[in-house]
Amino acid sequence: MSNGKLATKPPVSNKKPETGTKGTEFPIVVELDDPIETGSSTITEIKIRRKPRGGDLWDIPVGDINVGDAMKIVSKVSGVAPPILELLSLNDTVKVVEVITPFLELGS
């Protein structure tokens, strides 16, 4: 180098981001169109922190998964309590369900 300084590389992390269906990296952030007011705070996004695991499905009936079942799974993978998720607008509920549904297909 002409300036006498050594080139340094940024630190390398051995931890790889968790990935899921189609190379998706987590967390997946769903921005809410209609933020939720809860006491003194406002929720403006739902973060899907990880891909659903088998244990997340134990209390879900086999077969077609309805919106309520999908939202139970969203609660488990986001850490957002069901009573809070129940306050989502219809549009925001659809957005969140659309994000989680591909992970519920066998082989994803």
ZAFI-552200 format. One line per field, with one value per residue (C-alpha): residue number from 1; x, y, z. Coordinates in nm, 3 decimals. Example, Ala and Ser with C-alpha at 12.3 -4.5 7.8 and 13.67 -1.06 7.14 Angstrom:
<rs>
num: 1|2
X: 1.230|1.367
Y: -0.450|-0.106
Z: 0.780|0.714
</rs>
This chain:
<rs>
num: 1|2|3|4|5|6|7|8|9|10|11|12|13|14|15|16|17|18|19|20|21|22|23|24|25|26|27|28|29|30|31|32|33|34|35|36|37|38|39|40|41|42|43|44|45|46|47|48|49|50|51|52|53|54|55|56|57|58|59|60|61|62|63|64|65|66|67|68|69|70|71|72|73|74|75|76|77|78|79|80|81|82|83|84|85|86|87|88|89|90|91|92|93|94|95|96|97|98|99|100|101|102|103|104|105|106|107|108
X: 0.000|0.127|0.010|0.201|-0.115|-0.199|-0.528|-0.753|-1.049|-1.368|-1.413|-1.561|-1.848|-1.869|-2.243|-2.443|-2.786|-3.068|-3.225|-3.550|-3.760|-3.602|-3.295|-3.495|-3.293|-3.437|-3.575|-3.843|-3.995|-4.358|-4.430|-4.781|-5.012|-5.214|-4.987|-5.122|-5.149|-5.082|-5.081|-4.788|-4.627|-4.701|-4.623|-4.531|-4.388|-4.397|-4.061|-4.065|-3.749|-3.713|-3.856|-4.133|-4.020|-4.205|-4.296|-4.470|-4.720|-4.802|-5.135|-5.231|-5.458|-5.317|-5.462|-5.562|-5.433|-5.673|-5.585|-5.619|-5.376|-5.131|-5.148|-5.074|-4.757|-4.679|-4.701|-4.449|-4.197|-4.232|-4.271|-4.578|-4.858|-5.186|-5.393|-5.171|-5.193|-5.572|-5.556|-5.400|-5.610|-5.745|-5.486|-5.196|-5.323|-5.321|-4.967|-4.837|-5.015|-4.873|-4.522|-4.558|-4.760|-4.472|-4.288|-4.582|-4.565|-4.410|-4.048|-3.987
Y: 0.000|0.341|0.512|0.272|0.134|-0.235|-0.335|-0.495|-0.719|-0.677|-0.935|-1.260|-1.419|-1.797|-1.772|-1.800|-1.639|-1.889|-1.945|-2.106|-2.151|-2.022|-1.881|-1.649|-1.493|-1.430|-1.223|-1.148|-0.811|-0.746|-0.373|-0.311|-0.085|-0.027|-0.011|-0.160|0.058|-0.139|0.071|0.311|0.145|0.106|-0.207|-0.115|-0.447|-0.821|-0.999|-1.363|-1.473|-1.826|-2.100|-2.302|-2.626|-2.953|-2.870|-2.554|-2.773|-3.022|-2.865|-2.794|-3.049|-3.225|-3.104|-2.759|-2.493|-2.206|-1.847|-1.914|-2.206|-1.997|-1.716|-1.964|-2.053|-1.685|-1.627|-1.906|-1.793|-1.420|-1.415|-1.192|-1.303|-1.421|-1.142|-0.886|-1.068|-1.066|-0.686|-0.690|-0.535|-0.767|-0.644|-0.693|-1.040|-1.138|-1.000|-1.202|-1.522|-1.482|-1.467|-1.778|-2.001|-2.108|-2.248|-2.473|-2.666|-3.010|-3.015|-2.643
Z: 0.000|-0.082|0.240|0.466|0.631|0.628|0.477|0.735|0.677|0.875|1.154|1.033|1.222|1.231|1.293|0.973|0.952|0.985|0.646|0.549|0.241|-0.079|0.096|0.321|0.601|0.943|1.097|0.841|0.928|0.840|0.856|0.983|0.784|1.101|1.408|1.731|2.040|2.359|2.671|2.640|2.337|1.968|1.767|1.410|1.290|1.349|1.331|1.227|1.411|1.277|1.060|1.231|1.395|1.439|1.799|1.680|1.497|1.774|1.865|1.502|1.329|1.025|0.696|0.585|0.821|0.882|0.971|1.344|1.322|1.118|1.375|1.658|1.470|1.407|1.781|1.845|1.582|1.654|2.031|2.000|2.232|2.072|2.237|2.061|1.726|1.760|1.737|1.388|1.115|0.848|0.597|0.841|0.935|0.568|0.526|0.822|0.712|0.359|0.506|0.726|0.490|0.260|0.563|0.646|0.320|0.349|0.242|0.279
</rs>
